[in-house]
């Protein structure tokens, strides 16, 4: 099995973008993505909350099932169950049934001003059908995973900005 661990970070409030997003607005959007994934991912048609648990330290854990549009999921899955661990105010871990994890983080740069906010995704892409990291198939798949990683971060930030502009968040 081949696993690619890829991360991608973008500045949230690049010069000229409006409205400027605050960390609390980004956090609210991140929480919304857990409950309403279809707002952020066109290929997800439904999000069903299966359970919610408060951990002893006050954290929130949400188990959800997301349903995919036909032919959207790279492995052909119709749905997926994920455990979402929310670490307010900056991180969410999405843990899939196979144990792979996607981490979403909002962070401040050295100035701690809105202009210095960043958004990062860390993807653990597991490919059970690929056995050799150096194979042509692995090289191609890593490129596909990298493209999806970048697009996911960029689309998520654009969606956050739209939701704030529309007054949803």
Phi, psi and omega in degrees: 000138177253135175236128174253126175255111185234138176230151181213134182234139174228150170290139182280316186250071178290151182308133177095349179275143178221146352284157171291135181263141175267164178299322181293323176295318178297317179299316178300320177294320178299317178296322179298322180298328177296315186273336184223065185300330182294340174295336187247333185236110184301330182278000175256126185259341184204143172235122179245124178277120182269324178198159174225134181224140172261125180284164179304331179269010175091003178285160180250132176238124180240126172262132183222158172241126175252141179251133184261149171295153178306135177066012180278314183290130184302331179263005178084009181294146176275328179207171178212142175258132181229148171256121183253119180253115184262126179243086184297137007251028191220348188215142171227132173255128176254111184253119181279168181300330180277002179093349178293150186231140170243129179245133180243128186224136167253133182221156177260144172277190187298333182277341183060018176268159178306327179292350185243025176274146179227152179235129183231140167242139172240118181253136168252101182264109179262131180232093184295334184277352180253128185253339187236119179301334184264002181288159176301321179298318180294317180299316179296314182296321178299320177297318177297313180300320179296317178298318179293320179302309180296314182298320181300314180295312182297316180295321180297314179295318178299319179293319177303313181298318179297316181297321177292315180301320182279356179079012178288323179241000000 
